[in-house]
Structure formats: C-alpha cells, structure tokens
C-alpha cells in the first residue's frame, strides 16, 4: 500500500507541475542552419539562373501554388533602382502574402541552409530568397535606423551575446506590441519595405511599411526585460555574417575564398607587422 501511495503522490505531483509549465521559450542564436547566402561572387550567375528562360523563378512558380498565387496577386510597374521588376514583385509578395505562405517561407529560410545538399534538394524558395536578397543590396541604406518587431512567440536571449533572426523580418517604425516578444532593433541593413496600392486604373503607389531585415545581419543583445505577458529584447547592429555562400556555384565561393587566403598570406609574408592589427 505504501508503494501505491507514493506512486499516486508522484503522479499527482507530475500532473500539477505539468499544468503550470509556461510555453517553451525560443532561444535566440546565430541560426547556423539558416539560408543566409549573400551570393558574393556569383550574383550574375544566380541572377541568370533565377530569371533566365526556364529558370528557378519560372520552375518554382509552376510547382508551388501558394507562391504562384502570391506572385500573381501583386501588380506594380515600379522597379527597384538598378534592378528589374522581379525585384519589386518579390518585395511586394513579402509585404502582401498571407500568414500561411509567410510562415512556410520563413520556416524554410530558417532551417534549410545547413548544407548544400539540403539547400539544393529541399529549399523551394531559391528564387524569392535571391530576389529579396538582391533587392536589399540594391536598396542598401546609408544609415542605421531603430525599428520594432512583434512576435506571438516568447523568445529568450542573453545580454552580450550575438544573434541573428536567420530569416527576413518585417518591422515597423512605430510602436508595436504583442503578447509574446517585442523586439527593439537598430538595423544597418534593413531597407524600407513597401506596399503597393493598386487603384482602379491599375496604377500603383508605394506606401512605406517599415524596414525589412535580412537573415545575415548580426545583432548584439543589449537588454532583456520580462513583463507580465511579453518579453522585450533590445538588439543593436554588430556586423553582417553568412555561414554559407553561393551554394549552387561552389567554385565561385571557393575561388573567392582561395583568392582572399592567397592575398592574406602574401601580405603576412611581406609585412609581418600586420599580425598586430585588426584586419
């Protein structure tokens, strides 16, 4: 009887503890499995592979109904300076797309960049990711800005650590609150996101909706505050970092890296004094 009583007490204790557990926090990190390619050294090749006849954009629009519907729903004749209409449409898709599509896209960007095999065979948004990344490069800001972003999820972070979102993040320049996490972000890579308003004459105007932050921007956690129903995390821009580059053109990434190593080795041979300086 004593053993049965102890077992019953244990079960009741486990039940009580289980009922008081709060939703699990998502710990912020450097998101090493994210699709964070900046296409350094292979922009022209990737542009052709995406937008060329029968390219990735055409293939992915055919195979992905949700992507195709989101792409067809935006109509705007304006173009990103120095870019093509596809860059503008990609920005509009990200601004207009429904929650289900964005959730799927964000999840894929966060998790399907661990290696070239996963990216090549599983990541279904290579064209949209590239177009957004290149649009951000073409629209590169000349100053840092402080914005906010709300998430329904509860995030955890440690002050002083470096973190990335590991996906594209829409922000607002105004106050934003959510029963989850409120991020206050100083970004030096985010560009003004826009929403196209199509009127009866099929013309479009552009309304700014905040900043779009890329997966490869690194932030330092400056402050973490816990409130009754949400966590407030302050992030400050630190640097840009990609773990992966030119997955579809490995020779391009390798040649760039090799060239940099050769130049660095040569500089160290001719001038050993640089060892004492920050490169």
N, C-alpha and C positions, 0 to 999 in steps of 0.2 A: 504493500500500500504506500509505503514511504516513497518508493521509486516512482510509482504512478503519480503521486502528488507533486514530486519535484519536476516530473516531465510536464504535467499540466501547468505548473507555475512558469516553467521555461517557455512554453508555447504562448501563454498569455503575455509574458514579457516581450517576446518577439513581436506579437501582434500589436502591442501598444507602441513599441518603438517604430514599427513599420508605418503606422498611421500618422506619426509625427514627422516623418522624413520629408524634407523640402525637396523641390525639384532639383535635379543634379545640375551643378554649375558647369558651364563650358569654359575650360581654362584656355586663355589666350596664349598663343605661342608663335613661333616663326613659320608655322604652317608649311613644313618641308614637302608635303605631298601635293601642294597647290600647282595648278597650271600657271606659272609665273613668267613664261617666256616673253622677253622683250624683243626678240628677233634681231639681236645685234649681229650685224654682218650678213644677214640673209633676208633683209626687208624686201628687196626687189624680187628675189626668188619666191618668197612666200606670197607677195602681192600677186604675182602671176599664177601661182598655184591656187590661190583663193578665187581671184576674179577672172582668170582666163576662161576661154570657152570650155565647157565641161568640167570646170574646176570645182574646188571644195564647196564654194558657196552654192553653186547650182546643184551639186550632189546632195548636200545636207538639207537644202530646201525641199528637194524631192522626197527624201527619206524621213523627214521629221515634220509631221502635220502641224504640231504646235508652233514650231519655228516658222513654217511657211505661212500660217495664219497671222502670226505676229508681224512678219515681214510685209505681207500684203496689206495690213491694216494701216500702215503709215504712208503718207503721200506728202512729199515736200521737195520742191525744186531747188532749195538752197543747198550749197555744198560747203563742207569744211574747207577753210582756206588752205590751198595747196593739196587738197585731196580730191576725192571723187564722190559722187552721190551715194555710193555704197557706204562710205564712212558716216555720212549724215544719217542714212537709214538705220545703220547699226546703233547710233546714239538714240535715235527715235524709238527703235524697238526696245532698248533697255528702259527708256522712260515710260513707254506706253504698255509694255507687256503685262499680262495678268500675273497674279501672285503664283499660280501653279507653275507657269513657264519659268518665271524668275527663280523660284525655289529649285527647280530642276537644274537650271543653268548654273546657279550659284553653287549648288551641291557638287556638280560635275567639275567646276573650276577648282573648288576646294580640295578635291580628292583624287583627280585623275591625271596628275602630273608627276607621280612618284618616279616613273622611269619612261623611257621612250616607247617601250612595248605597250604599256597601259595607255599612254597618250595616243599612239598611232592606231591602236585597235579599238579602244573603248570611248575616247573622248569625242562626243558627237557635235561639238560646237567650235571646231577649229576655226571656221570662217568668221563667226561672230566674235570670238575672242581676239583674233588677229585684227579685225576691223576696229574694234573698240580700242585695242592697244595702240594701233597706229593713229587713230583719231586723237587720242590723248597726247601722243608725241607731236602731232601737227598743231595741236592747240596748247602746247606746253605753256604754262603760266609763267609770268615774270615776277611773281611774288607769292608768298605763303599767305594762307587765309585760315581763319578759325571758323569751324562749322560744327554741326551736331548731327548725330545719327542715333535713332532709337531702334532697339531690338526687343521683341517679345521674350527673348531668351535671357536667362540670367548668366552673365559672364563673370569670370574671376580673372584677376591679373595681379602681379606682384610689382610694387613700386620699384623702379630702376631697371626692370627687365625690358628687353627689346622684343617687339611683337609685330606681326603683320595680320591683316584680315584674311589674306590668302584668297581673296575674291574681289570683284568690283563692289564698291559700296556707294550707294546714293546718300547724299547728305543734304541738309538744309542750312541756310544762313540764319534762320530764325530759331526760336526756342522749340525744342522737341522733347516730348516726354512719353514714356511708355512703362507699363508695369513689367519690367524686365531689366533692361540696361540702357542707360543714357550715356552715350559717348560724346565727349567734347574733344574735338580733333583739330590740331593745327597741321594742315597738309600743304606740302610744297609741290605736289604732283597733280592733285585733283584739278580738273578743269570744269568750267561752268557747264553743267548738264542743261539740256533744253527740252522743251516740249513743244511740238508743232501743233498749231491750232489751224485746222483746215476749215475754211468758210465755204459758203455756197458756190463761190466762183472758183473753187479748187486752188485758191492761193493759200499760202501758209505764212504764218508769222511765228517767231520764236520767243517763247517765254522762258526765262531762266528759272530753274527749279532748285539750284544749289550746286554742289560740286560732285563729280564722280571720281572716286579714289581708286587707283589700280591695285592689283594683288601684290605688286612688288615694292610698295612703299613701306619702309620700316619706321616704326614709332617707338619712342621710349615712354614707358608708363610713368607719368608724373604724379598721379594721385588716384586713389581709390576710396570712394565714400559709400557706405552702406546705409540706405534709407529703409523705411518700413516696407515699401513694396517695389523698390528698384535699387539697382547699383549704379553709381555714377563714376565713370572712368575717364580720366583726362590723359590724352595722348599727344605727344609732341613729335613732329617730324625729326628723324635722325639721318636717314640715308635711303638709297634705293638698292635693293638686292634681289637677284634672281638665282635660284639654285640650278635652273635648267634653261638652256638657250638653244634655239634652232634644232629642235628635236627631229624635224623632218629633213634637215640638211646637216647631219652630224659633221661632215667635212668642213662646213663653213665655220661652225663653232670651234672645231679642233684647230683649224688654221689660224683663227683669231687668237685662241689661247696660246698656240705654239709661237706665234709671232711675238706676242706680249712677253712670253718667257725668254725668247731669244734676246729681245731688246733689253729686258731687265738684267739678264746675265751679262750682256755686253757692257751695260752701264756700271755694273758692280765690278767688272774686271778693270775698266778704265778709271773708275772713280770709287774706290772702296769707302770713301768718306760718306757716301750716301746711306751707309748702313745705320748711321746715327740719326737719320732724318726720317720723317714720316712721308711715305710715298703717296 
